[in-house]
Amino acid sequence: MYIDVVPNRNSPPAILLREARRQGKKIVKVTLANLSHLSPQRIDVLRRALKGELDGLAFCQTPAAFEQGPSFGALFVVKTLCERLGITASLGKNRYTPFVLLMIAARLLEPGSKLAAMRWAKTHAIQEIFGLEPESFDENSFYRALSWLAEKQADIEQALFRQRYSGQAAPELFLYDVTSSYLEGTDNELADYGYNRDKKQGKKQIVIGLLTDIFGSPVAVRVFEGNTSDPTTVPEQISILATQFGVQHITLVGDKGMLRGPQIQDLTAVHFNYITAISKSEIRAMLATGLIQLSLFDENITSVTDITTGICYVLRRNPERVRQVRANRQDRINKIKEHAVITQCNK
């Protein structure tokens, strides 16, 4: 290929990119492109390139290389969400806050151990987002941040609570329940044997109590020894609500295994209301005394107040539960009949 300048009478000459091709015994010129619209500088560079004058330049000898830089987007999104949710403000400005936010991001984006979180963080733009040098920390930095979190947990929870309900009335209805998490190791100071919800027999565990508002947003969490029974965790939740958060008029919701006699007494002592379920034996007792009649609850939700205790009972017949009980009963009857037929045939 070459550049050909073709005179054009009274007009400027045409600048053509051409190629010489053999057709039989003749050499013909084939026009590949009209370069007349390009500037003289570009045409000159192209002419020199076609002659090989630019072959020695560095960019021609070394092909362009692509490298993966630190990831930015996902980590920045998590940081922004933490700011909008008030988490960053509740942590305050200190040397541990970046590591706490990094652990939150790692838990959301790449769950794993603290060592894995450290390695993952160093592939992201932590210097641009948090001002952390990748070489300036290791997994022990996360453990130190966790120790600081444990010391400041109550203060952080209180700060989050105040931010969430700033300028509005504090909620009056709270939900509480517990769960457990089994451990592979045995050196955890709270690890013990107890009712294992994970069905991991022979494994020690810890018990976790979570307190949320009516929308399910967590407001406080506590960890107990693995052999702690559910009801004994309630007094601390009452203390959190009454002392730490300073709420006065609330209703605590817990299941029938959670809120029993002693716990109900603790709640009424601080003038808290509660909602819980009653046991079958309590229902039978109320039926026997005539406090309730099942005919009242066939269709509508009905409430009955015991004038001696002031307790309000809200009941309604559950058609879905009726169908489940009937289906279960019929299934057992069918199995008994099948067993009876098999026994008769064997005889």
N, C-alpha and C positions, 0 to 999 in steps of 0.2 A: 504494500500500500504506500501511497505517496500523496502529496498535496500538489495539485495542478492549478496554475493561475491561467484563466482563459480570458483573453480580451473580449470586451463587450461593446464595441463601437464607441458611442458617446457616453455610455454608462460605465460605472465602476466595474472592474474585472470580476468575473465569477471565481470564487475560491471553492474548488471541488476536491473531495476526498476520492481518489481513484485507485483502481487496481488493474494491473496489466494481466491479461489472460491470453492464452494461445488458442486459437480456433483454426485447426488445420495447420497451414504453413504461415498463417498470419498472426501478428500480435495486435490485439484490440484493447482499447481503453474502456473500462467499465466504471461508471460513476456510482459510488456507494452512498455519498451524502453531499449536500450543498452546504458549505461552511461559510458562506458569504455573510451571514448574520452575526458571526462571532467577531470578537474584538481582535485586532492584530496581535496583541500579546498572547491570547489563547491559541491563535493559529500558529504563532511562532513556537510555542511550547509543544504543540502537537507535532509540528514538523520535526523538531529536535528529537522528540520521543520516537518518532518513526525511524529516524536515522540512527537511533541507539545512543545518542549523546547523553541521555539521562540514566543509563543502565547502572552507573556507579554510585548513584545516590543511595543513602542509607535506607530510605523508606522502600526502595525497590528491592534491596538485598534481604531485608528482614520483614517477613509477613507480619501483619497486625495480630496481636495476641489479646485474647479476652480473658479476664480474670473476674471471679466472683468476689465482689466487695461485701462488707458487712451488711446483713439484712436490716432493714429499717422499718418497713411498714407495720408489720404485726406488733412489734414491741412498742411502737409509737401509739398505735391504737389502744393497747392496754393501758399505757401511761395516761392517755387522754381520758379513758373511761374511769380510771382511779381518781383523776382530778374532778370529773363531773360528779362522781358518787360521794365525794368528800373524804375518800380514804387518804389521799395525799395530805390534805390539811390536818386530818386527825393525827397523822403520824408526826407532823411537825418537821422543821428543818433541822436535821442532824445527820451524822455520818451513817446511821443505820437505815434511813428511809430508802435510799436507792436500792439497797439489798433486799429490803422487804418487798418493794415494788417488783424487783426482778424475780423473786420467788413467786409472787402472784402471777406474773406473766408466764413463768415456766410451768406452773401448775395448770394454767389454762391452755398453753400452746404445746408444751412438751413435757408431760408429767413423768417424773422419775426421781431418782435420788438427788441429794444435794451435789454430789460430784458430777452427775449428769447435767444438772442445772448450771453448774459453773462452766462446764465445757460448752453447753448450748449458748450461754450468755456471751461467751467470747467470740461467737460467730455473728453477733448482732452489733448494731451501732450503739453500744452502751456509752461510749465516750461522747458521741453527739447528743444522745438523749439524756443521760444521767451524769455526764462528766466523769465517768469512771475509766481509768486506764485498764485495758484487758489484763495487763501483767501485774496489776496492783492488788489483786485479791485471789483467794482460792476458796475451796468449799468451807473452810473454817470461818470465813467472813460471814457466810450464811448462818452458821451455828451461833456466832456471836450476836447476830441480828435477832435470831430466835430467842436467845436468852433475854435480850432487851425487850422484845415483845412480851414475853411472859411477865416481866416486871411491870410493864406499862399497860397490861391488858385492860384493867378496869378503867384507866384514864382514857384509853383509846375508844373503848365501848361507850363511855359517857360522852366523849366528844362527837362520835358518830350519831348518838341518840339526839343530842342537842341540835346538830346540823340538820338532821333529817326532819325534825319537827319544829324547826325555828319558825316563829311567826304563826304557828298554829297550835291548836290544843293537842296535848299528848294523847296517844291512843289509850283507850280504856279496856281493850280486850286483847289478851295475850295468850298465845298457844305454847304449850310446853310438852316435850316428850324426851325420852332417852333412847339411846342405842348403844351398841358395844362394838368394839373392833379388836379382833384377836391379834396376838403378837407371835412372831416366830422366835424371838429371843426371850430371855428371862430376866434381863438386868434392868428393865424399866422399873422405877421406884413405885409406880402405881399398878404394875402388872400383878394380877391375881386370878384365881379360878372363880368363876361365877356362872350365872345363867348365860350360856353362849348362844346368841342369836345367829351367829354364823355357822352353827352346827359343826364347829371344829373341836371335837372332843380332845381333851388332853392339852389344849392350848390356853395359855394365860391370856388375859384380855384387859382392856380398860373400858370404862363406862363414860359415855359422853352425853351431857344434857344440853339441849338446845332450846332457847327461848326466842320466840319470834312474835312479830305483831300480827294483826289479823290478816295481812296480805302475805304472810309467810316470809317476810324479810327478817333475817336474824338480827337480834339486838344484843344477845349475850350467849356465850357458850362456856361450859365448864367441864373439866375432865376429872373423873373420880376413880378410886381404886376399883379393880375388876370385880370384887365381890360385893360392891355396893348395891343395895336393893333400890328399886325405882323410887318408892315413897320417901326414902331418907334423903334424896337429892332435892326435894321440894323446898325445905327451909332456906337454902341458899338462894334459890330463885326469888323467894319472897323478900329476902334481904336486898337483893340486887334491885328489885323494883321499888321497894320502899326507901332504901337508903341511898343507893348509888344513883338511881334515876329520879328519885324524889316524887314519884307519882303517888296520888292519893286515892283516886277512885278507879279501881280496875276490876276486871273479871278475868280470872285465870282458868284456862280450859285444859283439862287433863283427862286421861282415860280412867276407868274404874280401878285399875291396878295402881294408879299414881296417887289419886286423891282419896285418902281414907280418913278414918276418924281423927288421928293425931294431926294430919296435914290440914284437914278442914278446920280444926281448932286453931291452928297457927294462922290460917287465913282470916278467920273471923276475929282473931285477936287484934289484927291491924285493920279491921273493917274492909277487907277485900271480899269480893264476891267470887263465886266459882261455878263452873259448869263441869259436870262429870256424868258418867253412866252409873246406873245402879245394877246390882247383881240380881240373878234369878231368885235367890232366896229372899232378897228384899222385896221383890215384886210379889212373890207368893205371900209374904207376911202382910203386905198392904191389901192384897185381895182378901186374905182371911179376915182382916179387921174391917173391911168394907171401905177403906180409904179411897180405893179406886175400883171401878167396874169396867171390865173389858169392853162392854157394849158401848162405852163412851168414845172408844178410840177406833171404831171400825172404818171411818172415812176421814174425819178431819183431825187436825192437830189440836189437842186439848191440854189444858194445864189444870193442875189440882194443887192447892196450897194446904200444907199441914199446919193448922193454926197453933199447934203446940210447939212446933219447932221453927215455923216460918219458912220451911223449905218448900220451894215450888217445883213440882214434878211436871215435866212436859213430855207427853207421850203421843205416839201415833202408830197405828198398825202399819206394818211394812208388807205390802202385797208381794214384793219380790222375795223377801225372806220367807214368806209363807210357801211360795212355790219351791224355794230351795229345800225347805224342810220336808215338804211332801215328796219331792223327787228323791231325796236322800232316804226317806223311809221306804219308798217303793223299791228303790234299788236294793236295800237290805232284804226286803221281803222276797224279791226275785232270786237273790242269791241263796236264801234259805230253802226256797222251793227247788232250785236246781240241785242243791246238796241232798235234799230229801229224795229226789228222783234217782240220783246216782247211787245213794245208799240202798234204795229199794232194788235197783237192778243188780247190785253186787250180791244181794241175798239170793 
